[in-house]
Amino acid sequence: MLLLALAHACTKAPEAVDTAPQTVPFSRTLARIDPSEQDLGGYIAARSILHLHSPWSHDACDGDPLPDGAPNAPCLADLRAAICDVGLDVASLTDHPTHAAAQDYDTLTWAAEGDRPELLDGVAVGNHVRCADGRLVLVLPGIEDTLMPQGLRRHVEGDAAARDALYNRRDDEAIAAMVATGAVLTLAHTEGEEIAELTRLQDAGLVGLEAFNLHAMVDPNIREESLGLDSLSWLSDIADFTNPDGVAEPDLLFLAVVQEQAPSILAWDTLSAQGPTFGFAGTDAHQNALPIIMRDGERGDSYRRMMRWFSNWLLLSPQDAAPGEAVTAQAVEAAQRAGRGYIVFEAFGTPADFDVALYDDAGARYEIGADAPTGELRVRCPRLAALSPRGLTPPEISAQVLKDGQPFAQGCGAHTLTEPGVYRVVFTITPLHLSPFLGADPAPHMREAVWIYANPHRVR
C-alpha cells in the first residue's frame, strides 16, 4: 500500500575525478566493461544478483505466482528478460519455501528451450539462460526464509512438507542439512538480527550476510524499527521520478532512497573480525510491490529496474573461469566462500579500473576477502566505465579505508598496514555526471553517497 501511494507522491575536495569528456545517454541496461578497462590481478569480475525471487515464491508476481496452479507466464517472462537485459553474468534465485520446497529440484531454475544446463559431475546444478545476443547467464537455485542458502546442489532430504519445515528453521540440525546440500549459507535482512545470534550462526556455518537490503530501505516499519531512519522521509524526494508530469529518469528513483544501513554494516564488521564473512547486497525483487506503469512504460518495481540499481561483482579465480566463457557454479561458490567480491550501487554508474589488493613485503598479492599478513594495501580509484551514462560534468569519487569499522586512511594509492585488523575500502561518489537525467532540480541528489563497498582483508 505504501508503494502504491509512492507512485503518486509526489564543500569537500574530491580525491579522484572522472574526467572523461564525452557524454553517454541514459540506458535501461548496465554498461558492459571491456577487458581493457579492468585489471584485477588475473581475476575475472562477474556481475551478480544474489537475492531474487521467481514465481516459485508465494508472494511474487503481485501475490499470484501460480494462477490456476500454473506459473505466472508474463511474470516469468519479465524475469527471464530482465536477467539478459540488465547485463548480468549470474542470477542467484532465493525463493521462499512455500511453493519452492514442493517443486522438483530440477525445476527451480526455470530451464527453457535453448538454455544450457550447468553440470557438475554430470548432474544439473543450475541453468544458463541463453540471451538474444548469445550470452549465457548462470541461474542458480536457492531458498530464502530464516536463512538463505544460495546455490543449492540438491534439495534437503524429505518430502515437500519436510523440506518446507526444515527451510523455515535455523537450529544446528537444519543448518547442517542445508550445508550438506552444497549451498553457500547466507543471511538476508541482517538489519533485524542480534549480534549474538549472528555469531552463533557463523559458528554453525554461516558464510555471508547482507550488508544492504532493498526491501529494508523502503519498508516504513523496518526503516524505523531496525534502521533507525524516519519511516517516510524519502517520499518527498521522489516526486519528479514517479509523477506522470515529471522529467527525471524513472530508473534513478533509487538515488532518492538509498542510505547506508548502519546496523547491517556493524554486523558485517563484527562478524568479519571473528572470521571470514562475505558481505553482499540483496535486491529482493519479487515484482509484487508497485504495479503502476511509469513514464518509461514499465511498472515501477519491474525486475529490470530493480536489478539495474545495484549488483554484486564476484572475483572469479582464473583457475575456475576464463574471459568470455560462461560462468560456472563452482567459480561462483569459490568466490563467495573466499569473500572475493564488492557491492556496486550501479544506479550511480558502473565502475572501471577498480582494484583493491594487499601486497606483503615479498610482493605477493592477496585479493579482497583474504586472510593476509601485514603489508601495503593498494587502492585504485575507479572511474566510470566507457558506456556508463553521464553528462559533461564528471563525478567526484573518493575512497576511505576502514579498520575494524572505523576510519583509518583516506584516498587512493598505497596504505601501509602494520597492525592486525579487518580492513575494507568504501568508495563514495557525488553524481554530478547524472545531472542531465535528474529533472528540473538535480541539486537534492548532488550529495556524497556510497558507490562501492569492497569486501575486507583480514590482516593477521
PyMOL commands that set and color helices and strands:
alter all, ss='L'
color gray80, all
select helices_A, chain A and resi 2-6+35-37+67-69+73-86+97-100+105-107+160-167+172-180+190-192+195-204+214-218+220-225+233-237+239-242+250-256+262-274+303-309+329-338+432-437+443-445
alter helices_A, ss='H'
color red, helices_A
select strands_A, chain A and resi 16-17+44-52+90-93+116-120+123-130+136-140+148-150+184-187+208-213+278-282+311-316+341-344+351-352+355-359+365-366+371-372+375-380+383-384+396-403+406-410+413-417+421-430+449-454+457-459
alter strands_A, ss='S'
color yellow, strands_A
deselect
rebuild
show_as cartoon
